[in-house]
Amino acid sequence: MKVASTVSIALGLLAIGAGVHLRAQVAVTSINYGDSTNYWNSYQGGISFRNESYTVDSVGTAAGDYQFNGPLAQDVYIRRNQSWWTGPNNTTLFYQVDSYDRVWGSAPSTASEVFTDGNLFTGLRDPFANTGSSSSSQNTNIERIDFYFGDYVVQEGAGIVLFDLENFGNQGDAFRIAAFDGWDSSAAAPDSFANTGLLIGADSFGEALLSPTDNGSLEFARATYDDGDDLTGYANNFTQLGSDLNLVGILIRFTDLGMQVGDTIQGFSLMAADVNAGSANDLVNWNNSSVYRTDTDRNLYGNVDFMGFGAQMANPIPEPSTYGAVLMLTLLGVYGRRRWLLPRARALKRAA
């Protein structure tokens, strides 16, 4: 084989790789936890917090390993329909707790901070639910959650990893996700969406994953805060949820959302699975109840329990920009070894 042929094959494989855009979200199959921190216990709103933190270094997925070295969201915005009939606009959180009902993680001060904390101890319970709870106070009544990054150029393979807290044996609840490509700075809100987004069906996540504590038993509790996004007040109705719960995860690449490598977006939004958008423009106004329903039932479309994660973009390991170099070095290494072995073989033949 000649050098020219080797290079041609390398370039051909690169071209094939560059033209592949997978269009389906993939399951997270494992979590690699990194450094941990443990600060003094604290007390807020009637709950004791252990203030422990475990960094998620990387995850394994059906599409390969991913690391969290992409940009971090500048802000996470909680959007609620402020009409009086939509409910009390409370916030219900769930926490992983120890045997003394102490929360493993830290106390977030706002609903947005739940996501930017990036710790898999806390999350939003039924964030899109308007109805269906045994008590209306548990309905969080969120219509949309916006993750704003500023100008971001879509990279090959890059995406978002999300986690859901699920009953054992289930693999995630349904929701919708869409990328937005326009931002109104004065309103601090998206003014243009790339499309109507992607519906993630129920059971689209992976199998059960290990928690940060890896203690074989996940004890969770919930509590409701009655001051909108403010979580510094008293935690009402602190209630055990039991141990028959586990984490499940999903990777959604920006190409899954209809974007192309090189496109510029401003961020992405999470919303209920029953959002009814006929066009991308329909997604802009979260107060439009014909699109963002105000009767979303927690037992049907509002029951995804997002863990406090997703505010940092994920990239494949190794990143696609290195694929060519790795492939070229491998092929040239094979070629070089062949060039080295041939003269030796000929010499041995002559000696024989």
Buried (B, 14 or more C-beta within 10 A) or exposed (E): EEEEEBBEBBEEBBEEEEEEBEEEBBBBBBBBBEEEEEEEEEEBBEBBBBBBBBBBEBBBBEBEBBBBEBBEBEBBBBBBBEEEEBBBBBBBBBBBBBEEEBBBBBBBEBBBBBBBBBBBBBBBBBBBBBBBBEEBBBBBBBBBBBBBBEEBEBBBBBBBBBBBBBEEEBBBBBBBBBBBBBBEEEEEBBBBBBBBBBBBEBEBBBEBBBBBBEEEEBBBBBBBBBEBBEBEEBBBEBBEBEEEBBBBBBBBBBBBBBBEBEBEBBBBBBBBBBBEBEEBEBBBBBBBBEBBBBBBBBEBBBBBBBBBBBBBBBBBBEBBEEBBEEBBEEBBEEBEEEEEEEEEEEEEEEEE
